[in-house]
Amino acid sequence: MEVLRPCPFCGGEAVLENTLSAAAYKGKFSQIYRVGCKACKFYLRRDSEFYIENGEVVFNKNGYKDAIKAWNTRSYDKYDLSIDQYGVKFRSAIVKEGTEEHGET
């Protein structure tokens, strides 16, 4: 199983759950995954769609991987951060002021 980052709001442990497995419809199957924090009751949901071909599972959408990727992505990952008991302290931004990425030229 993939490693889940702690909750971005409270720091609590994240959980990944398979909340629904649906029967085949026109040869396609679906599953719903959600990942989140039970303490905060904040969850992200991602759906899987797949079919069976020659005995192998073929994904149209992989909700399991998408849920983990979405949960583990943080908007502040583009910054070099130092976190201490007082909160987040910025050391340096990867996107420098005065660059096109920052919106200035």
C-alpha positions as CSV (number, residue, x, y, z in Angstrom):
1,M,0.0,0.0,0.0
2,E,1.1,3.5,-0.8
3,V,2.2,5.9,2.0
4,L,-0.4,8.6,2.8
5,R,0.7,12.0,4.1
6,P,-0.8,13.2,7.3
7,C,-3.9,15.4,7.2
8,P,-3.0,19.0,6.0
9,F,-5.4,20.5,8.4
10,C,-4.9,18.7,11.7
11,G,-1.9,16.4,11.1
12,G,-4.0,13.4,11.8
13,E,-3.6,10.0,10.2
14,A,-5.0,9.6,6.7
15,V,-7.1,6.6,5.7
16,L,-8.0,5.1,2.3
17,E,-11.3,3.4,1.9
18,N,-13.0,1.5,-0.9
19,T,-16.5,2.8,-0.4
20,L,-18.4,1.1,-3.2
21,S,-18.0,-1.7,-5.7
22,A,-20.5,-1.7,-8.4
23,A,-21.6,-4.5,-10.7
24,A,-20.7,-4.6,-14.3
25,Y,-22.7,-2.4,-16.6
26,K,-22.1,-3.1,-20.3
27,G,-18.9,-4.9,-19.4
28,K,-17.5,-2.0,-17.4
29,F,-17.0,-2.1,-13.6
30,S,-16.6,0.8,-11.2
31,Q,-15.3,1.3,-7.7
32,I,-15.2,4.4,-5.5
33,Y,-12.2,5.3,-3.3
34,R,-12.0,8.0,-0.8
35,V,-9.0,9.2,1.2
36,G,-9.1,11.6,4.1
37,C,-9.0,12.3,7.8
38,K,-11.5,10.7,10.2
39,A,-10.8,13.4,12.8
40,C,-11.5,16.3,10.4
41,K,-14.1,14.4,8.4
42,F,-12.5,15.8,5.2
43,Y,-12.3,13.4,2.3
44,L,-11.4,13.3,-1.4
45,R,-13.3,10.9,-3.6
46,R,-12.0,9.3,-6.8
47,D,-13.8,6.8,-9.1
48,S,-12.3,3.8,-10.9
49,E,-13.6,2.5,-14.2
50,F,-12.2,-0.7,-15.6
51,Y,-13.0,-3.8,-17.6
52,I,-11.7,-7.3,-18.0
53,E,-9.8,-8.2,-21.2
54,N,-8.3,-11.6,-21.6
55,G,-8.4,-12.1,-17.9
56,E,-6.5,-8.9,-17.1
57,V,-7.9,-5.7,-15.5
58,V,-7.7,-2.7,-17.8
59,F,-8.3,0.7,-16.2
60,N,-10.0,3.6,-17.9
61,K,-9.6,5.6,-14.7
62,N,-7.7,4.3,-11.6
63,G,-9.4,5.9,-8.6
64,Y,-7.1,4.1,-6.1
65,K,-3.9,5.8,-7.6
66,D,-5.7,9.1,-8.3
67,A,-7.0,9.3,-4.7
68,I,-3.6,8.8,-3.2
69,K,-2.0,11.3,-5.6
70,A,-4.6,13.9,-4.9
71,W,-4.3,13.5,-1.1
72,N,-0.5,13.5,-1.1
73,T,-0.3,16.7,-3.3
74,R,0.0,19.9,-1.4
75,S,-0.1,23.4,-2.9
76,Y,2.8,24.5,-0.7
77,D,5.1,21.6,-2.1
78,K,6.5,24.1,-4.6
79,Y,8.1,26.0,-1.7
80,D,11.0,25.0,0.4
81,L,9.4,25.0,3.9
82,S,10.6,24.6,7.4
83,I,8.0,23.5,9.8
84,D,8.4,23.9,13.6
85,Q,6.2,24.0,16.7
86,Y,5.1,27.5,15.8
87,G,3.9,26.7,12.3
88,V,5.3,27.0,8.8
89,K,8.3,29.2,8.1
90,F,9.3,29.9,4.5
91,R,13.0,29.5,3.8
92,S,12.9,30.3,0.1
93,A,10.4,30.0,-2.8
94,I,11.3,27.9,-5.8
95,V,9.3,30.4,-7.9
96,K,11.4,33.6,-7.6
97,E,9.9,37.1,-7.8
98,G,10.5,38.8,-11.1
99,T,10.1,35.6,-13.2
100,E,7.4,34.8,-15.7
101,E,6.1,32.0,-13.4
102,H,5.6,34.5,-10.7
103,G,3.6,36.7,-13.1
104,E,6.2,39.4,-13.5
105,T,8.6,39.9,-16.4
